[in-house]
Amino acid sequence: MIITMNRYFLTVRYVGTRYGGFQVQDNAQTIQGEVEKVMGIFLRQPIELTGSSRTDAGVHALMNCFHFDYPEILDSDMLYNLNAMLPNDIVLIDLRQVSAQSHCRFDAIGRRYGYYIHTIKDPFAVDRSWYMPYKMDPILLAEAANLLIGKHDFTSFAKRNSQVNNHYCTISICKWEEQGAGWKFSIQGNRFLRGMVRGLVGTMVKIGRGKMSIDEFTRLLELKDNTMADFTAPAHGLFLEKIEFPVDFVK
């Protein structure tokens, strides 16, 4: 007997502070692990989720996605029950059926990240923003960000052992904005490498503070040498904000 499987996309939002990352790991609590656990209990069978974008330990998401296969028809009413079982720092916000060929990772056409910095000590921003109490030059930051628009090899800003075939990413949005007593760095592209956004933020902060020139930044990008990038921007300032899919991916 052949069992017909239905494919579903599941959208999740989370605060990553307590977790060892997005993807299931043997010795760490993860976002995927928590969601698989409660879904297995609710649906009374093991559920294997495929994730859209891996986020590192401590990184947050306003939107990330899974897909999974299940033989029965499901609707979004089950989200209430699943959310009641999940920890308060993880919430499922959307469930929809898609075509059997849809893939939440390979069908994604764009991802957007935001990185937050606060320059005045704020107890409410401790695990959501990087406390960096120094002035930065907005003109230099804008110049550095503009250099990244387009298709580039980002080897210099990827952590080693990224396990990818190439380091080219196409960036469509890259900008710094002053927000009150702080900054937001926004970047959108077709794909991102492991550690790439934090490497860019840490390095561009040096430019904004006058500790690296635009010429040095340009050479670093061209050198494809990640031993010179600054990866010290902490994970808790980083948010995966949006994943874009083709408009016709919903069944």
N, C-alpha and C positions, 0 to 999 in steps of 0.2 A: 504493500500500500504506500503510495506516494503522498507525503504530507506537504501541502502548499504552505510556504512561509510568507508572512507579510513583513515588510521592512518599515521601520519607524525611525524618525529623527527625534531626539530628545535634547532639549536645550537646558543648560544648567548655569547657575550663577553661584559664585562662592567667594568667601574670604579665605585665602590660602594660608593664613598665619600658622595654623596648627598642623598643616599637612606636609608630607614629604614630597609633594608634587601632584601632578594630575594623573599620571599613568600608574597602574597597579605595580607595586613593588613587593618583594618578599618580606622585607623587614621594616616597612614604614606604612603609616596610615596615609591613604591617598584619597583624592576625590573619586576616582573611578572605583576604587575598592568599596567606599561607603555606598555609592549608588548601586553597584552590583549586588551588594549584600541585601539592601532593603528591597530591591526588585525581585531578588530570588525568593525572599520571604513572602512578598505580596503575591507573586505569580506562581509560587510553589514549585519552581523549577529553576535550575541555574540559568542565569542570563549573562551572556558574554557581550560586553560593550566594546565598540570601536570608537576611539576618540578622534576629534577633529584637530586639535592643537594642543600639544604638550606644554604645560607650564611647569616651571621649576618650583622647588620648595619655597613657600612663602609668597608666591605670586598670586594675585587675585584675578577674578574674571567677572565682568558684567555679562558676558556671553561666551559660552563654550558649548560644544555639541558632541553628542554620541549618536551612533546608529546601532540598531540591534534587530534581530529577526525573531518573530514569534508567530505561532500558527493560528492564533485566534485574533479577532478584531478587538482592538483596544481604542479607547477614546480618552480625551483629556481629563475626564472626571477622576481618573485614577491618580492624578497628580496631587489632589488633596490628601489622599491616604499616604502616598509616598512621602510627601513633605512632612506629614505628622510623624513619620518614622525616622526621618533624616535629622542629623544634628542641625542646630540653628544657623550654622555658618555655611550651609549648603541648601539651595532651593532649586527645584525644577520648575521652569517657567513655561515650557511649551512641549507638547507631544503631538506629532503629526505623522500620518502614513505617507510614504514616498514610494517611488517605483523600486522594483527589486534590484535595479542596477545602481541606484543612488548610493553615493559613498561620502560620508561627512568629511573625510579628509581630502580625497582626491577631487571631489567636485567643488570644493571651496575655491573661489576665484580671488578672494582678498581677505586680509586680516588687518585689523587696526589695533594698535597699542597706545596707551597713554601712560606717561611716567610723571609722577607728582613730586614736587619739592616744596618744602616750606622753610622759610628763612627766619621765622620767629618761633621760639619754642612753644609747642602746642600739645597738651596732653591728649587731645582728641585726634591727633594726626600721627600718633606714635607708630602704629602698625599699618598706616595707609599712605605714608608720604615720607620722603627722605629729608631729615632735618639737616640743612646745609646753610649755616648762618653767614654767608658771604655774598657780597654784591657780584653781579655778573653783567657783562656788557651785552645788551640785546642786539646790537648791530653785528657783533662778532658771532653770536649764536645763530642769528638769521643767515649770515653768510655761510657758516659751516653746514647748516641744515640744507640750504639750497644746493650745495655740492652733491648731496646724496640723492636728489631727484633723478629718476631714470634707472637704467639697468647697470649694475656694478657687481664686481666680484668682491664680496664682503668677508673674504678669508681673514683679514686683519681684525675683524670684530666678531669672530666666531670662536667659541671655546673649542679646544682640541677634542678629538673623538666625537665629532658631530655626526658621523655615520651618514653622510650624504654624498651623492655622486658629484655635485658641483656646488659652488658657493655663490652663484649668481642670484640676485634678487632684483626685482623691479619695484622701485619705490614711487608711488604716485603722490603721497602727501608726506611732508616732513617739515615740522615747524615748532618753534618755541613761542609760548605766550606767557606774559606776566599775568598772574591771577592773585590779586590781593597781595598778601605778604608771601608770595611764592611764585612758582613756575609750573607750567605743564608742557611737556614734550609730547607731541603727537606724531605718529608715524604709521603709514599704511602701505602695504605692499602685497605682492602675490604670494610671498612666502618669507619666512624668517629662519635664521640659523640659531643654533643653541647659544644662548648668552648674548645674542647680537644686540638687542635693544639696550640691555644694561651696559654692554661695552661701548656703545655709541654715546649713551648718556654720560657715563663716567669720563669718557674722553672729551666730549664737548663741554662739560663743566670746566675742564682745565682750560679750554679756549676762552670761555666766558670770564674766567678769573684771570686771564692774561698769562697763564702758565704754559700755553702751547699756542703757536701761531697757526694761521690758516694754511700757510705753505707746509708746515710740518704735518698738519692733518691731511692735506692732499697727498703728500708723499706716503703717509701711513696707509691710506686707502690703496694707493698704487703698489706698495711693497708686498701686500698680501702676507704680512707677518704679524701674527697675533700676540707676539711677545712684547709689543710696544703699546698696545691698547690698555685702557684703564677699565677693569671689570669690577671696580669696587662699589659701584652704585648698588645699594642693597635691594633685595628682592621685594621688600614690602612696599616700595613706591610704584611698582609696576602693575598695570591692569591690562588684561586682554579685554578690549572693549566691544569688538564686533567681528563676526565672521560673515562674509558675503558669499551667497550662493546664486547661481543662475535663477532667474525669475520663474523658470518652468520646472524646477526640481520637485515641487510638490505634486503628488499624484492627482 
